[in-house]
Amino acid sequence: MVEQGQAGHRLGAPESLGISTLEPGHKPPAMPTGRLMPIRVLLLDDSEQIFDISYRSSGRVLFDMVCLHLNLVEGDYFGLQFHNHHRKMVWLDLLKPIRKQITRPKHTVLRFVVKFFPPDQSVLLEELTRYLFALQVRQDLGSGRLTCSDSSAALLVSHIIQSEIGDFEETQCRQHLLNTNYIPDQMALMDKIMEFHLKHIGQTPAESDYRLLEVACSLEMYGIRLHPAKDRDGNKVSLAVAHGGVLVFQGHSRINSFNWSAIRKLSFKRRRFLIKLRADPTQNVSPDTLEFLMASRDCCKMFWKISVENHAFFRLFEEPRPKPKAVLFSRGSSFRFSGRTQKQVIDYVKENEFKKLPFDRKHSRVQYNSSLSPLRSAQHQVPNQAAKQSWEGPYLVSSEDSAVLRPCGNSSPSTQRNGCSDQTYPVQEDSRSPAAKQQQQAVDRAELTCALVALVNGHSDDFRGVTPSPLISPLLNDGVSERNDDEEDNRRKICPADNSYFIAKELLNTERTYLKDLELITVWFQGVLDKEDCAPEDVKTLLRSTYEPLYSHHTHFLQELEERLSLWEGKGDVQHVGDLLLNTVQELKALSALLQRSSECVFALEKACCASRRLECVCREFELQKVCFIPLNVFLLRPLHRLLHYRHSLDTLCTHYPDTHPDYTHCTAALDGVCELQAVLHTALLETENHQRLLELQKDLLGVCGVCAAGRQIIRLGCLSKLSGRGLQQRMFFLFSDVLLYSTRGITATNQFTVHRQLPLRGMTIRESEDEWGVPHSFTLTVQQQSLVVAACSESEMEKWMEDLKMAVDMAEESNGPTADLLTNHRDASESDHTYKSSDVESEDDLCGSRTSLSKNGSNSSNSVHRGNTTAHVCWHRNTSVSMLDFSRATENQLSGNLLRKFKNSNGWQKLWVVFTNFTLFFYKTHEDEYPLASLPLLGYSVSDAAHTDILHKDHVFKLQFKSHVYYFRTESEYCFHRWMSVIRSATVSASRTRYLNRTELD
């Protein structure tokens, strides 16, 4: 027996009965007073629950109680059905009292089923929602509603049994199929089912659900509920309604379809169902009205209601408002759609955090701890909580192992100061020299790295084996103390007021971060290469000879900076750093050959990885460690990036100082030296940066090869919505200097994008088409007599895309060579994908081969693990884009320092060491920590001054906001405030290609 209030706090409705899911701070509607009556509800897993509800309650109260019982966030896709007194299956009206709809509640069983079937499974953001949809597909297969070819049926069943019994084992699989019937005539397809099941080894239940829905969405009868009717000629037909419009069937074959955009009005009159079409502007023909005769008025009205609800759910941006009541007479039905539209559901789940709660898979025997995974974990990847081993190699950490990791060798236990796993270091007294101690610490760290290989680059140790979401909010552990405002004000150090001090302190802070970056190469990465012994000797020698001298030089420079700032903060006798900068620049000139070799290291390591599969796996696994929080190649290029930071600091000091200042001469001389070095290395940096980004994109993409071709540049990447027969569908676009690729983000263990199509830029035309299609911010791409209609999320995004596309087309026209074919399986041939095609259905061969396409590309193995927080993935989740200028500015605008952070509803401030790089804020307890505890990607965020309405009453506070997520940060001075605002704004505001080219010419 389930009573109101027993389930968890998730669903409900605000005071308005038109909202099916609670907004923050709202409560479910109170149950009306009166006697309770038991209502039986049959769930999708065939379990039955009884809900005690007031006989005066509306359908909304019961529906929300069911969703609360299930802890279902995306409940708007579902509904309650029951047999009325005419034995017709009807939907429970959520606005009407139950007693007026169900005459015999004790003898009525309501069925909780899927009501709205989206055309794309990726819009279902929670694992539980996809599981319930998979159960609905399972029922439709068994009942014969979902008809399809034998091959598709076998493929669907193979995904179902993969989620229920796990990996293929012939005897077990055959016995299970003999005992459980999924489809009619299953015996004839048993061998084919087992053949498909064999290909799903390693697939988790959550991934099986996604794959099942991926196949089901491509079938013509997916989500189709047939309603018998007759046309004007008396021929027997069936009507159905779907996301795209009204469909007409004969038997199970679709003979006609009427898209929502072509329908002017839907109405019914007694038994007649009327479809009034819009006039065709290209032909001088009056609007047409189609008429269908149904069995009864009730059947006709029922189908009209379903059509109205589907149109509102899939086509409208918000719930339609109720009609005003007539004063005297009313005409027509007062029925309206009640609930949120699909767009509102998606936005709601994306904007809000939900507590993860476990749920059981009734039919599954797989030991898999499912959880309610909101967008932050479910949309980004399939949770792999049942992974037995997180890394295959000499060092294994299983899910059952102890959390204590000890370095190789004999050492006494001592808890690590960073407070994660109980990693240990030697604690006995050591009489060795400081140099010997530093060398031994480097060896210990390298050995400890081997044990850390299994730890994924994430925000919590609970995520072992799971790539963290790029949208996880930076909630740190209890080790970070929270202070009240008065306490923090008393602790703040009284610093010199002159801006030159804060410029020097910024230089010190960024130098600390830079030295940590060099340490990752010289200690952590080289330690792994030495331990694994998988890299060629010339590569290891090149890395060692390039970065170890630089590491030694900057260690000495950092010590000098710390001493100088200590004197500056003390008596104030020494208040300049220009002499130190001039000395280090002169020494860097002597090391210019090492700086040039940074680019060579990137290409040499890539070449070695192509030649050695084992080395490539080691590098991939190293990138997944917490210490390697950004791509490895970015660390390799840090010496070249550091020159840009020196140039900025020196330029700021020279601007700040008057010509008569004693430090002005040193700063100008050092600035000239940095500019000379940068001029020599600028071309190599641009080429290597572009190549490094292409390498990262190659890892992000499936179904393409040869992305890193000579002369190719990445111009813009980001999200656009593609208009097709299924409506607007989110796609990831990659604009290069010669081609345009678009892909979709599936839920796979590798966290990669599957490329669907390649469009050559030569001969492409771009035009705005908002008026033509009625879609805001849309434009049309036409090439080779084919059109593609896409829509941006805002007018500014549309302008940036169109500007960059026109620029890329001009670049492609000027080039002479033919356009390279990047697709590995020529899916563009089988997926012609014309604009607004009536049915975008993949061939069954493509569907069957989707699992094996990973292994066909040598660099994209299905067994490889990939980062889920790359720039492309953040753009996908935030529905935004980045350009070449954004990457360039991100390289220049890197910053480190202490900030005070406050959440929207918290009282105190937390002092954190913050590093801004690669469009992301990384949070540490102190600057001595080896890896960040949390991260916050800033793409899509807005940065502004804290307003008076925020009631903070503090100086130098800026606010970061993305929809409902708000964070406050406080700096120690006005200079730091403006500096942090400047660098963060460079990551939150995307720029166009034209401004990038103009800036490059000026440089």
KAWOBEL-V379446 format. One record per backbone hydrogen bond with DSSP energy under -0.5 kcal/mol. CO is the residue of the C=O (numbers start at 1). NH is the residue of the N-H. E is the energy in kcal/mol with one decimal. If there is no record, write none. Layout:
((CO;NH;E) (CO;NH;E))
This chain:
((1;3;-0.5) (2;52;-1.4) (3;6;-1.8) (8;10;-1.2) (10;22;-0.6) (16;19;-1.1) (18;339;-0.6) (20;12;-0.9) (23;26;-2.1) (35;55;-1.9) (37;53;-2.2) (39;51;-2.8) (40;110;-2.6) (41;43;-0.6) (41;49;-2.6) (42;112;-2.7) (43;46;-1.7) (47;43;-3.0) (49;41;-2.9) (50;2;-3.6) (51;39;-2.3) (51;53;-0.6) (53;37;-2.9) (54;57;-1.7) (55;99;-0.7) (57;98;-2.8) (58;61;-0.6) (58;62;-1.2) (59;63;-2.5) (60;64;-2.6) (61;65;-1.7) (62;66;-2.0) (63;67;-2.2) (64;68;-2.6) (65;69;-2.2) (66;70;-1.8) (67;71;-1.0) (67;72;-2.4) (68;8;-0.6) (68;71;-0.5) (71;73;-0.6) (73;75;-1.2) (74;77;-1.1) (75;78;-1.9) (77;115;-2.8) (77;116;-2.2) (79;113;-2.1) (80;92;-3.2) (81;111;-2.9) (82;84;-0.5) (82;90;-2.9) (84;87;-2.2) (88;84;-2.5) (88;90;-0.6) (90;82;-2.2) (92;94;-0.5) (93;59;-0.6) (94;60;-2.0) (96;59;-1.9) (97;100;-0.9) (98;101;-1.6) (98;102;-3.0) (101;103;-0.7) (104;107;-1.2) (105;108;-1.0) (108;40;-0.7) (108;110;-0.5) (110;42;-3.5) (110;112;-0.5) (111;81;-2.4) (111;113;-0.8) (113;79;-2.4) (115;117;-0.5) (116;118;-0.7) (120;123;-1.4) (121;124;-1.5) (123;125;-0.9) (126;130;-1.9) (127;131;-2.2) (128;132;-2.3) (129;133;-2.2) (130;134;-2.4) (131;135;-2.0) (132;136;-1.8) (133;137;-2.4) (134;138;-2.3) (135;139;-2.2) (136;140;-2.6) (137;141;-2.3) (138;142;-2.0) (139;143;-2.3) (140;144;-0.8) (140;145;-1.1) (140;146;-1.7) (141;144;-0.7) (145;147;-1.3) (149;153;-2.5) (150;154;-2.6) (151;155;-2.1) (152;156;-2.5) (153;157;-2.4) (154;158;-2.1) (155;159;-1.6) (156;160;-1.8) (157;161;-2.6) (158;162;-1.5) (159;163;-1.6) (160;164;-1.3) (161;165;-3.1) (161;166;-0.7) (162;166;-1.0) (164;365;-4.5) (169;173;-3.1) (170;174;-2.6) (171;175;-2.4) (172;176;-2.3) (173;177;-2.2) (174;178;-1.7) (175;179;-1.7) (176;180;-2.0) (180;182;-0.6) (183;186;-0.8) (185;189;-0.5) (186;189;-1.2) (187;190;-1.1) (189;193;-2.6) (190;194;-2.4) (191;195;-2.1) (192;196;-2.1) (193;197;-2.6) (194;198;-1.9) (195;199;-0.5) (196;199;-1.3) (197;200;-1.6) (198;201;-0.7) (200;203;-2.1) (204;208;-2.5) (205;209;-2.2) (206;210;-1.8) (207;211;-2.6) (208;212;-2.7) (209;213;-2.4) (210;214;-2.2) (211;215;-2.0) (212;216;-2.6) (213;217;-2.7) (215;218;-1.0) (216;219;-1.7) (219;222;-1.2) (221;224;-1.6) (224;226;-0.5) (227;239;-2.9) (228;295;-0.5) (229;237;-2.6) (230;293;-2.9) (231;234;-1.8) (235;231;-1.9) (237;229;-2.5) (238;249;-3.1) (239;227;-2.2) (240;247;-3.3) (244;260;-2.1) (245;242;-2.6) (246;258;-3.0) (247;240;-2.1) (248;255;-2.6) (248;256;-1.5) (249;238;-2.4) (250;253;-1.7) (252;254;-0.5) (253;250;-2.6) (256;248;-2.7) (257;259;-0.5) (258;246;-1.9) (259;262;-1.5) (259;263;-0.8) (260;263;-0.8) (262;278;-2.7) (265;276;-2.9) (267;274;-3.2) (269;272;-2.4) (271;294;-2.6) (272;269;-2.5) (272;274;-0.5) (273;292;-2.2) (274;267;-2.1) (274;276;-0.5) (275;277;-0.6) (275;290;-3.0) (276;264;-3.2) (276;265;-1.8) (279;281;-0.6) (280;283;-1.4) (283;285;-2.0) (288;277;-2.9) (290;275;-2.5) (292;273;-3.3) (292;294;-0.5) (293;230;-1.8) (296;300;-2.1) (297;301;-3.0) (298;302;-2.3) (299;303;-2.1) (300;304;-2.0) (301;305;-2.4) (302;306;-2.0) (303;307;-2.2) (304;308;-2.4) (305;309;-2.4) (306;310;-2.4) (307;311;-2.4) (308;312;-2.3) (309;313;-2.7) (310;314;-2.3) (311;315;-2.2) (311;316;-0.6) (312;316;-1.3) (313;342;-2.8) (316;343;-0.5) (337;339;-0.5) (341;345;-2.2) (342;346;-2.5) (343;347;-2.5) (344;348;-2.3) (345;349;-2.3) (346;350;-2.1) (347;351;-1.9) (348;352;-1.1) (355;357;-0.5) (357;372;-2.4) (360;362;-0.8) (361;364;-0.9) (366;368;-1.7) (368;370;-1.6) (370;359;-0.6) (371;373;-1.0) (372;374;-0.8) (373;127;-0.7) (374;377;-2.3) (374;378;-3.1) (375;380;-0.6) (377;381;-1.2) (381;383;-0.6) (384;387;-1.6) (388;399;-0.8) (391;393;-0.8) (394;396;-0.6) (397;390;-1.3) (398;401;-1.3) (403;405;-0.6) (405;424;-0.8) (409;411;-0.5) (416;419;-1.1) (421;420;-0.6) (421;423;-2.7) (423;416;-0.9) (433;437;-2.5) (434;438;-2.4) (435;439;-2.2) (436;440;-2.4) (437;441;-2.4) (438;442;-1.8) (439;443;-1.8) (440;444;-2.7) (441;445;-2.5) (442;446;-2.0) (443;447;-2.4) (444;448;-2.6) (445;449;-1.8) (446;450;-0.9) (447;450;-0.6) (447;451;-0.9) (448;452;-1.3) (449;453;-0.5) (450;453;-0.9) (451;454;-0.5) (452;455;-1.8) (456;458;-1.4) (457;468;-0.5) (460;463;-1.7) (461;464;-0.9) (463;466;-2.5) (469;472;-1.2) (470;937;-0.7) (473;475;-2.3) (474;476;-0.8) (477;480;-1.6) (479;481;-0.8) (483;909;-2.3) (484;488;-2.1) (485;489;-2.4) (486;490;-1.9) (487;491;-1.4) (488;492;-1.5) (493;495;-0.9) (498;501;-1.2) (498;502;-0.8) (499;503;-2.2) (500;504;-2.2) (501;505;-2.6) (502;506;-2.2) (503;507;-1.9) (504;508;-2.1) (505;509;-2.8) (506;510;-2.5) (507;511;-1.7) (508;512;-1.9) (509;513;-1.7) (510;514;-2.4) (511;515;-2.3) (512;516;-1.7) (513;517;-1.9) (514;518;-2.2) (515;519;-2.2) (516;520;-1.6) (517;521;-1.0) (518;522;-2.8) (519;523;-2.6) (519;524;-1.4) (520;525;-3.2) (521;526;-1.6) (523;527;-1.2) (524;528;-1.7) (525;529;-2.4) (526;530;-2.4) (527;531;-2.0) (528;532;-3.0) (529;533;-2.1) (529;534;-0.6) (536;540;-2.0) (537;541;-2.7) (538;542;-2.2) (539;543;-2.5) (540;544;-2.5) (541;545;-2.9) (542;546;-1.3) (543;547;-2.4) (544;548;-1.6) (546;550;-0.6) (547;551;-2.6) (548;552;-2.3) (549;553;-2.4) (550;554;-2.5) (551;555;-1.7) (552;556;-1.7) (553;557;-2.0) (554;558;-2.3) (555;559;-1.7) (556;560;-1.9) (557;561;-2.2) (558;562;-2.5) (559;563;-2.1) (560;564;-2.4) (561;565;-2.7) (562;566;-1.8) (563;567;-2.0) (564;568;-2.3) (565;569;-2.3) (566;570;-1.2) (567;572;-1.9) (573;575;-0.6) (577;581;-2.2) (578;582;-2.4) (579;583;-2.1) (580;584;-2.4) (581;585;-2.3) (582;586;-2.1) (583;587;-2.0) (584;588;-2.1) (585;589;-1.9) (586;590;-1.2) (587;591;-1.0) (589;592;-1.3) (591;594;-1.0) (591;595;-1.6) (592;596;-2.2) (593;597;-1.3) (594;598;-0.5) (595;598;-1.1) (596;599;-0.8) (596;600;-0.8) (597;601;-2.1) (598;602;-1.3) (599;603;-1.7) (600;604;-2.8) (601;605;-2.4) (602;606;-2.0) (603;607;-2.4) (604;608;-2.2) (605;609;-2.2) (606;610;-2.1) (607;611;-1.4) (608;612;-1.5) (612;616;-1.8) (613;617;-2.0) (614;618;-2.3) (615;619;-2.5) (616;620;-2.4) (617;621;-2.7) (618;622;-2.3) (619;623;-2.0) (620;624;-0.7) (621;624;-0.7) (622;625;-1.6) (624;457;-1.8) (625;628;-0.6) (627;629;-1.1) (631;634;-0.9) (631;635;-1.1) (632;636;-1.7) (633;637;-1.2) (635;638;-1.3) (637;640;-0.8) (637;641;-1.7) (638;642;-2.5) (639;643;-0.8) (640;644;-0.8) (641;644;-0.7) (641;645;-1.3) (642;646;-2.4) (643;647;-2.3) (644;648;-1.9) (645;649;-2.4) (646;650;-2.7) (647;651;-2.5) (648;652;-2.3) (649;653;-2.3) (650;654;-2.7) (651;655;-1.9) (652;656;-1.9) (653;657;-2.8) (658;661;-1.7) (661;664;-1.5) (661;665;-0.6) (663;667;-2.1) (664;668;-2.5) (665;669;-2.1) (666;670;-2.4) (667;671;-2.5) (668;672;-2.2) (669;673;-2.0) (670;674;-2.3) (671;675;-2.4) (672;676;-2.0) (673;677;-2.2) (674;678;-2.8) (675;679;-2.2) (676;680;-1.6) (677;681;-1.9) (678;682;-1.6) (681;685;-2.2) (682;686;-2.4) (683;687;-2.2) (684;688;-2.5) (685;689;-2.8) (686;690;-2.2) (687;691;-2.2) (688;692;-2.8) (689;693;-2.1) (690;694;-2.1) (691;695;-2.2) (692;696;-1.9) (693;697;-2.2) (694;698;-2.2) (695;699;-1.4) (696;700;-1.2) (697;701;-1.2) (700;753;-3.4) (702;755;-2.5) (703;824;-2.4) (703;825;-0.5) (706;709;-0.5) (707;709;-1.5) (709;712;-1.6) (713;715;-0.5) (713;737;-1.6) (715;884;-1.5) (716;735;-3.1) (717;882;-2.6) (718;733;-3.2) (720;722;-0.5) (720;731;-2.8) (721;791;-2.3) (722;724;-0.5) (722;729;-2.2) (723;836;-0.8) (724;727;-2.0) (727;724;-1.7) (729;722;-3.2) (731;720;-2.2) (731;733;-0.6) (732;743;-2.6) (733;718;-2.2) (734;736;-0.7) (734;741;-2.4) (735;715;-2.9) (735;716;-1.5) (738;761;-1.7) (739;736;-2.7) (740;759;-3.2) (741;734;-2.9) (742;756;-2.5) (742;757;-1.4) (743;732;-2.8) (744;746;-0.8) (744;754;-2.3) (746;748;-1.0) (748;751;-0.9) (752;746;-0.6) (753;702;-3.1) (753;755;-0.6) (754;744;-1.9) (757;742;-1.7) (758;760;-0.5) (759;740;-2.4) (761;764;-2.1) (765;782;-2.3) (767;780;-3.2) (769;773;-2.1) (770;774;-2.0) (774;776;-0.5) (775;778;-1.0) (777;792;-2.6) (778;769;-2.0) (778;770;-0.5) (779;790;-2.5) (780;767;-1.7) (780;782;-0.5) (781;788;-2.3) (782;765;-2.3) (783;786;-1.4) (786;783;-2.4) (788;781;-3.0) (788;790;-0.5) (789;723;-3.0) (790;779;-2.6) (791;721;-2.9) (794;798;-2.0) (795;799;-2.3) (796;800;-2.2) (797;801;-2.4) (798;802;-2.7) (799;803;-2.4) (800;804;-2.5) (801;805;-2.8) (802;806;-2.3) (803;807;-2.1) (804;808;-2.7) (805;809;-2.5) (806;810;-2.1) (807;811;-2.0) (808;812;-2.4) (809;813;-2.3) (810;814;-1.6) (811;815;-1.1) (820;822;-0.8) (822;705;-2.0) (826;829;-1.3) (826;830;-0.9) (827;831;-2.0) (834;837;-1.4) (839;841;-1.2) (843;847;-1.9) (844;848;-2.8) (845;849;-2.1) (847;850;-0.9) (848;851;-0.5) (849;852;-0.5) (849;853;-1.2) (852;856;-0.7) (853;857;-0.7) (854;857;-0.7) (856;858;-0.6) (857;860;-1.1) (861;864;-1.3) (868;470;-0.5) (870;874;-2.2) (871;875;-2.4) (872;876;-1.8) (873;877;-2.3) (874;878;-2.6) (875;879;-1.0) (875;880;-1.7) (880;719;-1.9) (882;717;-2.2) (883;887;-1.7) (884;888;-2.2) (885;889;-2.9) (886;890;-2.3) (887;891;-1.6) (888;892;-1.6) (889;893;-3.1) (892;894;-1.4) (895;916;-3.3) (897;914;-3.0) (899;901;-0.5) (899;912;-2.8) (900;970;-2.6) (901;910;-2.8) (902;968;-2.9) (903;906;-0.8) (909;483;-2.3) (910;901;-3.0) (910;912;-0.6) (912;899;-2.5) (912;914;-0.6) (913;924;-2.8) (914;897;-1.6) (915;917;-0.6) (915;922;-2.9) (916;895;-1.6) (917;920;-1.5) (919;938;-3.0) (920;917;-2.3) (920;922;-0.5) (921;936;-2.5) (922;915;-2.5) (923;933;-2.9) (923;934;-1.1) (924;913;-2.2) (926;929;-1.3) (934;923;-2.7) (936;921;-2.2) (938;941;-2.3) (942;961;-2.1) (944;959;-3.5) (947;950;-1.2) (948;951;-1.4) (956;971;-2.4) (957;946;-1.8) (958;969;-2.6) (959;944;-1.9) (960;967;-2.5) (961;942;-2.3) (962;965;-2.5) (964;966;-0.6) (965;962;-2.3) (966;904;-0.9) (967;960;-2.9) (968;902;-2.5) (969;958;-2.6) (970;900;-2.1) (973;977;-2.0) (974;978;-2.4) (975;979;-2.3) (976;980;-2.8) (977;981;-2.3) (978;982;-2.1) (979;983;-2.2) (980;984;-2.3) (981;985;-2.2) (982;986;-1.3) (983;987;-0.6) (984;987;-1.2) (984;988;-1.4) (985;989;-1.6) (988;990;-0.6) (992;996;-1.2) (993;997;-2.5) (994;998;-2.5) (995;999;-2.1) (996;1000;-2.5) (997;1001;-2.2) (998;1002;-1.8) (999;1003;-2.4))
